[in-house]
Amino acid sequence: MFDRPEGIEKCRIWIDGCFDFAHHGHAGAMLQAKQLGRELYVGVHSDEEILYNKGPTVMKLDERMTAVEACKWATKAISDAPYVTDPKFMDQYDCKYVVHGDDITTDANGEDCYQIMKDLGRFVIVKRTPNISTTDLVGRMLLMSKNHHYRSIEDNVHPLLNDENNEKFKRYATDFTGLKNGSGVYYYDQKSEQIKLIIDPSEEISNKTTIYYIDGGFDLFHPGHIEILKSIRKQQQQQQGNDIKIVVGLYDDLTINTIEGLNYPIMNILERSLCTLQCKYVDSIILGVPFKPTESFLSKLGNVIRVYVGPVTDKELQQNKYGLLTDQSLIHKITNHKYEHMNTEFIVNRVLSNKKAYEERQKRKGWKAEIEQKLKHEETEKGSTS
């Protein structure tokens, strides 16, 4: 049922959703959709439509648009897309097929948002990314849980580096087509103090010999992170930087939790790495980098000519994060941007300050899940008898 139509690879594909938080489940859906067709147009629902059909959003429309536009597999983001997918709206953008995960999404009335498209034969299923959703992330904030964290990477025998996760790294590291090698993926082995390869970058990225480096937690990969990376890419282009690659270092979960406390990071290092990999402004990532970069560490990356510094908190200043660099000329501060006020704590506070509404959303999600499960069962039964 809902098999991939002949000739779909020549078509412009449509996908739509709330895209509240730029998590790797959203990116995974966009990746699979892009792999099917020629271009990918992404419809983003309005705050008002989501509130009516699902509950309050955490991220506002302009913030969600920023996140979608930064995904390397999205050709174009379209705002104010109808919550119930409308073929006439899709036709305005010459999109023949809509792609969705193998679950069912319902509107405020408990009806399948894609039933019209299914009846028209314009609906294609891809595999939904398990164990991650905006609801899951909001739940972590409300429950203050941290059992999702990984231990530090001390050697190559680590659950983060298992075959299943390596396959995820391989998929999310693909280029803008979703079909070829793209970004490089590495990890920092704390015991040997060496940087080791997980996924080979494309030949184009591999041949770049000059590096712009930035490190951080990149938790809840939000518009503040995106604008910083976009700014670095712009500076690279202004420097005519065809030989420059942008490398992002990600702290492990223990490092972030030691600094921030509570249940931070909200996303674990696997989730944060996949979110970072899907961003079109990133050439390579390194997992588990030291909090304090040294000349010795940077030399292992290659020819690092700039180390970018985002908003530095008092805690970071107290620990003298960049004090180990003797060459302070390497350090470049990020220029001002429209989301400079935003960080992970800012987003968590949005949820906690409106806790009652989000708790109600969580309950509503449970109610809708029962209906969606029933519809899924009926659809499966119908498919098996047809």
SEKOLLO-146340 format. One record per residue: residue in one letter; x, y, z of N, C-alpha, C in turn. Coordinates in steps of 0.1 Angstrom, whole numbers, plus 2048, in hexadecimal, padded with zeros to 3 digits. Layout:
 res n_px n_py n_pz ca_px ca_py ca_pz c_px c_py c_pz
   A    X    Y    Z     X     Y     Z    X    Y    Z
...
This chain:
 res n_px n_py n_pz ca_px ca_py ca_pz c_px c_py c_pz
   M  808  7F4  800   800   800   800  809  80C  800
   F  805  816  7F8   80D   823   7F7  81B  820  7F2
   D  81C  817  7E8   829   814   7E2  82E  821  7DB
   R  83B  821  7D8   841   82C   7D2  83E  82C  7C3
   P  838  837  7BE   833   837   7B0  83E  838  7A6
   E  83C  832  79B   846   833   790  848  841  78B
   G  854  845  78A   858   852   785  859  85C  790
   I  858  858  79D   858   862   7A8  865  869  7A9
   E  870  862  7A4   87D   868   7A5  87E  875  79D
   K  875  877  794   875   883   78B  86C  88E  791
   C  865  88B  79C   85B   895   7A1  861  89D  7AC
   R  85A  8A8  7AE   85C   8B1   7BA  853  8AB  7C5
   I  85A  8A8  7D1   853   8A2   7DC  84F  8AC  7E6
   W  843  8A9  7ED   83E   8B1   7F8  83F  8AA  805
   I  842  8B0  810   841   8AB   81D  83D  8B7  826
   D  835  8B4  830   830   8BF   838  830  8BB  847
   G  82F  8C4  850   82F   8C1   85E  831  8CE  867
   C  831  8CB  874   833   8D6   87D  842  8DA  87E
   F  84B  8D0  87E   859   8D2   87F  85D  8DB  88C
   D  856  8D7  897   858   8DE   8A4  865  8D7  8AA
   F  86F  8DF  8AB   87D   8DA   8AE  882  8D3  8A2
   A  88F  8D6  89E   895   8D0   892  89B  8C3  896
   H  893  8B9  89A   89A   8AD   89E  89C  8A3  892
   H  8A4  899  894   8A8   890   889  89D  888  883
   G  892  887  88A   886   880   884  881  888  879
   H  880  895  87A   87C   89D   86F  885  89C  864
   A  892  89D  867   89D   89D   85D  89C  890  855
   G  89A  885  85D   89A   877   857  88E  876  84D
   A  883  87C  850   878   87C   847  87B  884  83A
   M  881  890  83C   885   898   830  890  891  828
   L  899  88A  82E   8A3   882   827  89D  878  81E
   Q  894  870  824   88D   865   81C  885  86B  811
   A  87E  876  814   876   87C   809  87E  881  7FE
   K  88A  888  801   893   88D   7F7  899  882  7EE
   Q  89B  876  7F5   8A1   86B   7ED  897  866  7E3
   L  88A  869  7E4   880   863   7DB  87F  86B  7CE
   G  881  879  7CF   87E   881   7C4  889  88B  7C0
   R  885  894  7B7   88E   89E   7B2  891  8A9  7BB
   E  886  8AF  7C1   887   8BA   7CB  87E  8B7  7D6
   L  880  8BE  7E2   878   8BC   7ED  873  8CA  7F2
   Y  865  8CB  7F2   85F   8D7   7F8  859  8D3  805
   V  85C  8DB  80F   858   8D8   81D  84D  8E2  822
   G  841  8DE  824   836   8E6   829  837  8E7  839
   V  836  8F3  83E   837   8F5   84D  82A  8FB  851
   H  823  8F4  85B   816   8F9   860  818  906  868
   S  80E  90E  869   80E   91A   871  80C  917  87F
   D  810  920  888   80E   91E   897  7FF  91C  89A
   E  7F6  923  893   7E8   923   896  7E2  915  892
   E  7E6  910  886   7E1   903   882  7E6  8F8  88B
   I  7F2  8F8  890   7F7   8EE   899  7F0  8EF  8A7
   L  7EE  8FB  8AB   7E7   8FD   8B8  7DA  8F7  8B8
   Y  7D2  8F9  8AD   7C5   8F4   8AC  7C5  8E4  8AB
   N  7CE  8DF  8A3   7CD   8D0   8A0  7D6  8C8  8AA
   K  7DF  8CE  8B0   7E9   8C6   8B8  7EC  8CB  8C6
   G  7ED  8D8  8C7   7F1   8DF   8D3  7FB  8E9  8D0
   P  800  8F0  8DB   80A   8FB   8D9  817  8F7  8D4
   T  81D  8FF  8CB   82B   8FC   8C6  834  902  8D0
   V  840  8FC  8D0   84B   902   8D8  852  90C  8D0
   M  855  909  8C3   85C   912   8BA  852  919  8B1
   K  854  926  8AF   84B   92E   8A7  84E  92C  898
   L  844  930  890   845   92D   881  852  931  87B
   D  856  93E  87E   863   942   877  86F  93A  87C
   E  86E  935  888   879   92D   88E  879  91F  887
   R  86D  91A  885   86C   90D   87F  86F  90D  870
   M  86C  919  86A   870   91A   85C  87F  91B  85A
   T  886  922  864   894   923   864  89B  915  865
   A  895  90C  86D   89A   8FF   86F  899  8F7  862
   V  88D  8F7  85C   88A   8F0   850  893  8F4  844
   E  895  902  843   89D   907   838  8AB  903  839
   A  8B0  900  845   8BE   8FC   848  8C1  8EE  845
   C  8B6  8E6  843   8B8   8D8   840  8BD  8D6  831
   K  8C8  8CF  830   8CE   8CE   822  8C6  8C6  818
   W  8BB  8BF  81D   8B3   8B7   813  8A7  8BF  80F
   A  8A4  8CA  816   898   8D2   812  89C  8DC  807
   T  895  8DB  7FC   897   8E4   7F1  890  8F2  7F4
   K  884  8F1  7FA   87D   8FE   7FD  874  8FB  808
   A  873  905  812   869   904   81D  85D  90D  81A
   I  851  908  81C   845   910   819  83D  912  826
   S  83B  91E  82A   834   921   837  825  920  835
   D  81E  91E  841   810   91E   842  809  913  839
   A  810  908  838   80A   8FC   831  7FE  8F7  839
   P  7F3  8F3  833   7E7   8EE   83A  7EB  8E2  843
   Y  7E4  8E1  84E   7E7   8D5   857  7E2  8C8  851
   V  7D6  8C9  84B   7D1   8BD   843  7D6  8C0  834
   T  7DF  8B7  830   7E6   8B9   823  7DC  8BA  818
   D  7DD  8C5  810   7D4   8C9   806  7DB  8C8  7F8
   P  7D5  8C0  7EF   7DC   8BE   7E2  7DC  8CB  7DA
   K  7D2  8D4  7DC   7D3   8E0   7D4  7DE  8E9  7D9
   F  7E1  8E9  7E6   7ED   8F1   7EB  7FA  8EB  7E6
   M  7FB  8DE  7E6   807   8D7   7E0  808  8DA  7D1
   D  7FD  8DB  7CA   7FE   8DD   7BC  803  8EB  7B8
   Q  802  8F5  7C2   807   902   7BF  816  901  7BE
   Y  81C  8F7  7C4   82B   8F6   7C4  830  8EA  7BB
   D  826  8E5  7B3   829   8DA   7A9  82F  8CE  7B0
   C  829  8CB  7BC   82D   8BF   7C3  823  8B4  7C1
   K  827  8A9  7BB   81E   89E   7B8  81B  895  7C3
   Y  825  892  7CB   823   888   7D6  827  88E  7E4
   V  81F  88A  7EE   823   88D   7FC  828  881  802
   V  833  883  80A   83A   878   811  837  87A  820
   H  835  86E  827   833   86F   836  838  862  83C
   G  83A  862  849   83F   856   850  834  84B  850
   D  838  83F  855   82F   834   855  826  834  862
   D  823  840  867   819   842   871  80D  84A  86C
   I  803  84C  874   7F8   854   86F  7F7  861  878
   T  7F5  86C  871   7F3   879   878  7E4  87D  876
   T  7DE  881  881   7D0   886   881  7CF  894  884
   D  7C3  89A  87F   7C0   8A8   882  7B8  8A9  88F
   A  7B3  8B5  892   7AC   8B7   89F  79F  8AE  8A0
   N  79A  8A9  895   78E   8A1   895  791  892  895
   G  79E  88F  896   7A2   881   896  7A2  87A  888
   E  7A3  882  87E   7A2   87D   870  7B0  87E  86A
   D  7B3  874  861   7C1   873   85B  7C4  87F  852
   C  7CF  886  856   7D2   892   84E  7D6  88F  840
   Y  7D9  883  83C   7DD   87F   82F  7D3  877  827
   Q  7C7  875  82C   7BE   86C   826  7BB  871  817
   I  7B9  87E  815   7B6   883   808  7C2  87F  7FE
   M  7CE  881  803   7D9   87D   7FA  7DA  86E  7F7
   K  7D7  866  801   7D7   858   800  7CC  854  7F5
   D  7C1  85A  7F6   7B6   856   7ED  7BA  85A  7DF
   L  7C2  865  7DD   7C6   869   7D0  7D2  862  7CA
   G  7D8  859  7D2   7E4   851   7CE  7F0  85A  7CD
   R  7F0  864  7D6   7FC   86E   7D6  803  86E  7E3
   F  802  862  7EA   808   861   7F8  813  856  7F8
   V  81E  859  7FD   829   84F   7FD  82F  84E  80C
   I  831  842  810   835   840   81E  844  83E  81F
   V  84B  844  829   859   841   82C  859  83D  83B
   K  864  838  83F   865   832   84D  867  83E  857
   R  85E  83D  861   85F   847   86C  86B  845  875
   T  872  84F  879   87D   84E   882  878  84B  890
   P  87B  83F  896   876   83C   8A3  87C  843  8AF
   N  875  844  8BA   87B   848   8C7  87F  857  8C7
   I  879  85F  8BE   87C   86D   8BF  870  875  8B9
   S  86C  87F  8C0   861   888   8BC  861  894  8C4
   T  85B  89F  8C0   85A   8AB   8C8  853  8A7  8D6
   T  849  89E  8D5   843   89A   8E2  84D  894  8EB
   D  856  88B  8E6   860   885   8EE  869  88F  8F5
   L  86D  899  8ED   876   8A3   8F2  86F  8AC  8FD
   V  863  8B0  8FA   85C   8B8   904  85A  8AF  911
   G  858  8A2  90F   857   899   91B  863  899  923
   R  86F  899  91C   87C   899   924  87D  8A6  92C
   M  878  8B1  927   879   8BE   92E  870  8BE  93A
   L  864  8B9  938   85A   8B9   943  85E  8AF  94E
   L  864  8A3  94A   867   899   954  875  89A  959
   M  87D  8A3  953   88B   8A5   957  893  898  957
   S  891  88F  94D   897   883   94D  8A5  884  945
   K  8AE  87B  948   8BB   87B   941  8C0  86D  93E
   N  8B7  864  93E   8BB   856   93B  8BD  854  92C
   H  8BC  85F  924   8BF   85E   916  8CD  861  913
   H  8D5  865  91D   8E3   869   91B  8EC  85D  918
   Y  8F7  860  910   901   856   90D  90D  859  917
   R  914  84F  91A   921   851   922  92B  857  918
   S  936  85C  91E   941   862   916  948  858  90D
   I  94D  85D  902   954   854   8F8  962  853  8FC
   E  965  847  902   973   845   906  97B  83B  8FD
   D  973  834  8F5   97A   82B   8EB  96F  828  8E0
   N  973  81F  8D7   96A   81B   8CC  960  811  8D0
   V  960  80B  8DC   956   802   8E1  94C  80A  8E9
   H  943  810  8E1   93A   81A   8E7  92C  818  8E0
   P  921  819  8E8   914   817   8E2  911  822  8D7
   L  917  82D  8D8   915   838   8CE  91A  833  8C0
   L  924  82B  8C0   92C   827   8B4  928  819  8AF
   N  91C  814  8B3   918   807   8AE  913  808  89F
   D  911  7FC  89A   90E   7FB   88B  901  803  888
   E  8F7  802  891   8EA   809   88E  8EC  818  88D
   N  8F4  81E  897   8F6   82C   897  8FF  830  88B
   N  909  828  888   911   82B   87C  909  82C  86F
   E  8FF  823  86E   8F6   824   862  8EF  831  862
   K  8EB  836  86E   8E4   843   86F  8ED  84E  86B
   F  8FA  84E  870   904   858   86C  905  858  85D
   K  906  84D  857   908   84B   849  8FD  852  841
   R  8F1  850  846   8E5   856   83F  8E5  865  840
   Y  8E7  86A  84C   8E5   878   84F  8F1  880  84A
   A  8FC  879  847   908   880   842  908  881  832
   T  8FD  87C  82C   8FC   87D   81D  8FB  88C  819
   D  8FE  88E  80C   8FD   89C   807  8EF  8A0  804
   F  8ED  8AB  7FD   8E0   8B1   7FC  8D6  8A8  7F4
   T  8DB  89E  7EC   8D3   895   7E5  8CE  88A  7EE
   G  8D5  888  7F9   8D2   87C   802  8D7  86F  7FD
   L  8DE  86F  7F2   8E2   863   7EB  8F1  861  7EB
   K  8F9  86B  7ED   908   86B   7EC  90E  86F  7F9
   N  91B  86B  7FA   923   870   806  923  87F  807
   G  922  884  813   923   892   816  92C  895  821
   S  926  898  82D   92E   89C   839  937  890  83E
   G  942  894  845   94A   88B   84C  945  88A  85A
   V  946  87E  860   943   87B   86E  94E  875  875
   Y  953  87B  881   95E   876   888  95A  876  897
   Y  963  86F  89F   961   870   8AE  96F  872  8B4
   Y  96F  878  8C0   97B   87A   8C7  97D  86F  8D2
   D  987  867  8D0   98A   85C   8DA  992  862  8E6
   Q  98B  863  8F1   991   869   8FD  99E  862  902
   K  99E  855  900   9AA   84D   905  9B6  850  8FD
   S  9B5  84F  8F0   9C0   851   8E7  9C2  85F  8E3
   E  9B8  868  8E6   9B8   876   8E2  9BA  878  8D3
   Q  9B3  86E  8CC   9B4   86F   8BD  9A6  871  8B7
   I  9A5  877  8AC   999   879   8A5  998  86D  89B
   K  98C  866  89B   98B   85A   893  97F  85B  88A
   L  980  855  87F   976   855   874  96A  84C  877
   I  95E  851  875   952   849   875  94C  848  866
   I  94A  853  860   945   854   852  94E  85C  849
   D  953  857  83E   95B   85F   835  953  86A  82F
   P  959  876  82E   952   881   827  953  880  818
   S  94C  888  811   94D   888   802  95B  88C  7FE
   E  95F  889  7F2   96C   88D   7ED  96D  89C  7ED
   E  962  8A3  7EA   963   8B2   7EA  966  8B7  7F8
   I  960  8B2  802   963   8B7   810  970  8B2  814
   S  974  8A6  811   980   8A0   815  98C  8A8  810
   N  98B  8AD  804   996   8B5   7FD  998  8C3  803
   K  98E  8C7  80B   990   8D5   811  99A  8D4  81D
   T  9A3  8DD  81D   9AF   8DB   826  9AF  8E6  831
   T  9A6  8F0  830   9A5   8FA   83A  998  8F9  842
   I  999  8FC  84F   98E   8F9   858  989  905  860
   Y  97C  907  860   975   90F   86A  96F  906  874
   Y  972  908  881   96E   8FF   88C  965  906  896
   I  95A  8FF  89A   951   904   8A4  94D  8F8  8AC
   D  94D  8F9  8BA   948   8EE   8C2  93C  8F3  8CB
   G  936  8E9  8D1   92A   8ED   8D9  922  8E0  8DC
   G  917  8E3  8E4   90D   8D8   8E6  904  8D6  8DB
   F  8FF  8E1  8D5   8F5   8E1   8CA  8E9  8D9  8CE
   D  8E5  8DB  8DB   8D9   8D4   8E0  8CC  8DA  8DB
   L  8C2  8D2  8D8   8B6   8D6   8D2  8B8  8DE  8C4
   F  8C2  8DB  8BE   8C7   8E2   8B2  8BD  8EC  8AC
   H  8BE  8F8  8B1   8B4   903   8AF  8B9  90E  8A6
   P  8B0  918  8A3   8B4   923   89A  8C0  92B  89E
   G  8C3  92B  8AB   8CF   932   8AF  8DC  92B  8AA
   H  8DC  91E  8AB   8E7   916   8A5  8E8  918  896
   I  8DC  917  890   8DC   918   881  8E1  925  87C
   E  8DD  930  883   8E2   93D   87F  8F1  93F  880
   I  8F6  939  88B   905   939   88D  90C  931  882
   L  907  926  87F   90E   91E   874  90C  924  866
   K  900  92B  864   8FE   932   858  907  93E  857
   S  90A  944  862   913   950   862  922  94B  85E
   I  926  93F  864   933   93A   860  934  936  852
   R  929  930  84C   929   92D   83E  92A  93A  835
   K  923  944  83A   924   951   832  932  956  832
   Q  938  956  83E   946   95B   83F  950  952  836
   Q  94D  945  836   955   93C   82D  954  941  81F
   Q  947  943  81A   945   947   80C  94B  954  809
   Q  94A  95E  813   950   96B   811  95F  96A  80F
   Q  965  960  816   974   95E   815  977  956  808
   Q  96D  953  800   96F   94B   7F4  974  93D  7F8
   G  96E  938  803   973   92C   809  970  91F  803
   N  973  91D  7F7   971   910   7F1  979  905  7F7
   D  984  90A  7FE   98D   900   804  98B  8FF  813
   I  980  906  818   97D   906   826  971  8FD  82A
   K  973  8F5  834   968   8ED   838  964  8F1  847
   I  957  8F0  84A   952   8F3   857  950  8E7  85F
   V  958  8E6  86A   958   8DA   873  951  8DD  880
   V  948  8D5  884   941   8D8   891  945  8CD  89B
   G  949  8D1  8A7   94C   8C8   8B1  941  8C7  8BB
   L  93D  8BB  8BF   931   8BA   8C8  936  8B4  8D5
   Y  933  8BB  8E0   936   8B6   8EE  92E  8A9  8F1
   D  933  8A0  8F9   92C   894   8FD  921  898  907
   D  919  88F  90B   90D   892   914  912  895  922
   L  91D  88E  927   922   891   934  928  89F  935
   T  92F  8A3  92B   935   8B1   92B  92A  8BB  92D
   I  91F  8BA  925   914   8C4   925  90D  8C3  933
   N  90B  8B7  938   904   8B5   944  90C  8BB  950
   T  919  8B9  94F   922   8BF   95A  921  8CE  95A
   I  920  8D4  94F   920   8E3   94E  912  8E8  951
   E  908  8E2  94B   8FA   8E8   94C  8F2  8E2  957
   G  8F5  8D5  95B   8EE   8CF   966  8E0  8CA  961
   L  8D7  8C8  96B   8C9   8C4   969  8C9  8B7  960
   N  8C1  8B8  955   8C1   8AC   94C  8C6  8B0  93E
   Y  8CE  8BB  93E   8D4   8BE   931  8DF  8B4  92D
   P  8E1  8B1  921   8DA   8B6   915  8CD  8AF  913
   I  8C3  8B7  90E   8B6   8B1   90B  8B7  8A6  900
   M  8BF  8A9  8F6   8C2   89F   8EC  8D0  899  8EF
   N  8D1  88C  8ED   8DE   885   8EF  8E7  887  8E4
   I  8F3  883  8E5   8FD   886   8DB  8FA  880  8CD
   L  8F3  874  8CD   8EF   86F   8C0  8E5  878  8B9
   E  8DB  87C  8C1   8D0   885   8BB  8D6  892  8B7
   R  8DF  898  8BF   8E5   8A5   8BC  8EE  8A4  8AF
   S  8F5  898  8AE   8FE   897   8A2  8F6  896  895
   L  8EB  88E  896   8E2   88D   88A  8DC  89A  886
   C  8D8  8A2  890   8D2   8AF   88D  8DC  8B8  887
   T  8E8  8B7  88B   8F3   8C0   886  8F7  8BB  878
   L  8F7  8AE  876   8FB   8A9   868  8F1  8AD  85E
   Q  8E4  8AE  861   8DA   8B2   857  8DB  8C0  852
   C  8E3  8C8  859   8E4   8D7   856  8ED  8D9  84B
   K  8E8  8E1  841   8F0   8E3   835  8FC  8EC  837
   Y  8FE  8F2  842   909   8FA   845  915  8F3  84B
   V  914  8E6  84C   91E   8DE   854  925  8D4  84A
   D  932  8D4  84A   93A   8CB   842  93E  8BE  849
   S  941  8BF  856   945   8B3   85D  942  8B5  86C
   I  940  8AA  874   93E   8AB   882  948  8A2  889
   I  94B  8A5  896   953   89D   89E  94C  89B  8AB
   L  94A  88F  8AF   942   88C   8BB  94C  88B  8C7
   G  947  890  8D3   94E   88F   8DF  95B  897  8E0
   V  95B  8A3  8DB   967   8AC   8DB  96A  8B1  8E9
   P  976  8B5  8EC   979   8BB   8F9  972  8C8  8FA
   F  96E  8CB  906   968   8D8   909  971  8E4  907
   K  97E  8E1  90B   988   8EB   909  991  8E8  8FE
   P  990  8EE  8F2   999   8EB   8E7  9A7  8EF  8E9
   T  9B0  8E7  8E5   9BF   8EA   8E6  9C5  8EB  8D8
   E  9D1  8F0  8D7   9D8   8F0   8CA  9DA  8E2  8C6
   S  9DD  8D9  8D0   9E0   8CB   8CC  9D3  8C4  8C6
   F  9C8  8C7  8CC   9BB   8C1   8C7  9B8  8C7  8B9
   L  9B9  8D4  8B7   9B6   8DB   8AB  9C0  8D6  8A0
   S  9CC  8D3  8A3   9D6   8CE   899  9D2  8C1  893
   K  9CA  8B9  89C   9C5   8AC   897  9BA  8AD  88C
   L  9B3  8B9  88D   9A9   8BC   883  9AF  8BF  875
   G  9BB  8C5  875   9C1   8CA   869  9C4  8D9  86A
   N  9C3  8E0  860   9C7   8EE   85F  9BB  8F7  864
   V  9B9  8F8  871   9AE   901   877  9B3  90F  876
   I  9AC  918  86F   9AF   926   86F  9A6  92F  877
   R  99A  929  87A   991   931   883  98A  927  88C
   V  988  92C  899   980   925   8A3  975  92F  8A7
   Y  969  92B  8A3   95E   934   8A5  958  932  8B3
   V  954  93E  8B9   94F   93E   8C7  941  944  8C6
   G  937  93C  8CB   92A   941   8CC  928  949  8D9
   P  91B  94B  8DD   919   951   8EA  91F  94A  8F5
   V  928  950  8FD   92F   949   908  929  94C  915
   T  925  941  91C   91E   943   929  928  946  934
   D  924  94B  93F   92D   94D   94B  934  941  94F
   K  92D  935  94E   933   929   952  93F  926  949
   E  93E  928  93D   949   926   933  954  92F  936
   L  951  93C  939   95B   945   93C  963  941  948
   Q  95C  93C  952   962   938   95F  96C  92D  95C
   Q  969  924  953   971   919   951  97C  91C  946
   N  97C  929  942   987   92D   939  988  924  92D
   K  97D  923  926   97C   919   91B  987  91A  911
   Y  98A  926  90D   994   928   902  9A1  92C  907
   G  9A3  92B  914   9B0   92F   91A  9BC  927  916
   L  9B9  91A  911   9C4   911   90E  9CA  914  900
   L  9C3  91D  8F8   9C8   920   8EB  9D2  92C  8EC
   T  9DE  929  8E8   9E9   934   8E9  9E7  93E  8DE
   D  9E2  939  8D2   9DF   942   8C7  9D1  947  8C7
   Q  9CF  952  8CE   9C1   957   8D0  9BB  95D  8C3
   S  9C4  95F  8B9   9C0   965   8AD  9B7  95B  8A5
   L  9B7  94E  8A9   9AE   944   8A3  99F  947  8A6
   I  99D  94D  8B1   98F   94E   8B6  988  959  8AF
   H  97C  956  8AA   973   960   8A4  965  95F  8AA
   K  960  96A  8AE   953   96B   8B4  948  96B  8A9
   I  93D  965  8AC   932   964   8A3  92B  972  8A3
   T  928  977  897   921   984   896  913  983  89B
   N  90D  98E  89E   8FF   98E   8A2  8F5  988  898
   H  8EB  982  89D   8E1   97C   894  8D3  97D  89B
   K  8C9  97A  893   8BB   97C   898  8B7  973  8A3
   Y  8BE  967  8A5   8BA   95E   8AF  8C5  95D  8BA
   E  8CC  968  8BC   8D8   967   8C5  8D3  966  8D4
   H  8C6  969  8D6   8C0   968   8E4  8BD  959  8E7
   M  8BD  950  8DD   8B8   943   8DF  8C3  939  8E3
   N  8C0  931  8ED   8C9   926   8F0  8C0  91B  8F5
   T  8C5  90F  8F9   8BD   904   8FD  8B5  907  909
   E  8BB  90E  913   8B4   912   91F  8A8  91B  91C
   F  8A9  924  912   89F   92D   90E  893  925  909
   I  895  91A  901   88B   912   8FC  884  909  907
   V  88C  904  910   887   8FC   91B  87E  905  923
   N  882  911  926   87A   91A   92E  86D  91D  927
   R  86C  91D  91A   860   91F   913  856  914  917
   V  85B  908  917   853   8FD   91B  84E  8FD  929
   L  858  8FF  932   855   8FF   940  84C  90A  945
   S  84D  916  93E   845   921   942  836  920  93D
   N  834  916  934   827   913   92F  824  904  931
   K  828  900  93D   829   8F1   940  81B  8EB  93F
   K  811  8F2  944   803   8EC   944  7FE  8E9  935
   A  801  8F3  92C   7FD   8F1   91E  804  8E6  918
   Y  811  8E4  91B   818   8DA   914  815  8CC  91A
   E  811  8CC  927   80D   8BF   92D  800  8BB  927
   E  7F7  8C5  924   7EA   8C2   91E  7ED  8BD  90F
   R  7F7  8C2  909   7FB   8BE   8FB  7FF  8AF  8FC
   Q  807  8AC  907   80C   89E   908  800  894  90A
   K  7F6  898  912   7EA   890   914  7E2  88F  907
   R  7E1  89A  900   7DA   89A   8F3  7E1  891  8E9
   K  7EE  890  8E9   7F6   888   8E0  7F2  879  8E3
   G  7F1  876  8F0   7ED   868   8F4  7DF  864  8EF
   W  7D6  86E  8F0   7C8   86B   8EA  7C8  869  8DB
   K  7D0  872  8D4   7D1   871   8C6  7D8  864  8C2
   A  7E2  860  8CA   7E9   854   8C6  7E0  848  8C5
   E  7D6  847  8CE   7CD   83C   8CE  7C5  83C  8C1
   I  7C0  848  8BD   7B8   849   8B1  7C1  845  8A5
   E  7CE  84B  8A5   7D7   848   89A  7DA  839  898
   Q  7DC  833  8A4   7DF   825   8A4  7D3  81D  89E
   K  7C7  820  8A1   7BB   81A   89C  7BB  81C  88D
   L  7BD  828  888   7BD   82B   87A  7C8  823  873
   K  7D3  822  879   7DE   81A   873  7DB  80C  871
   H  7D4  806  87C   7D0   7F8   87B  7C6  7F6  870
   E  7BC  7FF  86F   7B2   7FE   865  7B8  7FF  857
   E  7C2  808  855   7C8   809   848  7D0  7FD  845
   T  7D7  7F7  84F   7DF   7EB   84C  7D6  7DF  848
   E  7CB  7DE  84F   7C1   7D4   84C  7BB  7D5  83E
   K  7B8  7E2  83A   7B3   7E5   82D  7BD  7E1  822
   G  7CA  7E4  825   7D5   7E1   81C  7D7  7D3  81A
   S  7D6  7CB  825   7D8   7BC   824  7CD  7B5  81C
   T  7C1  7BB  81C   7B6   7B4   815  7B3  7B9  807
   S  7BB  7C4  803   7B8   7C9   7F6  7C1  7C2  7EB
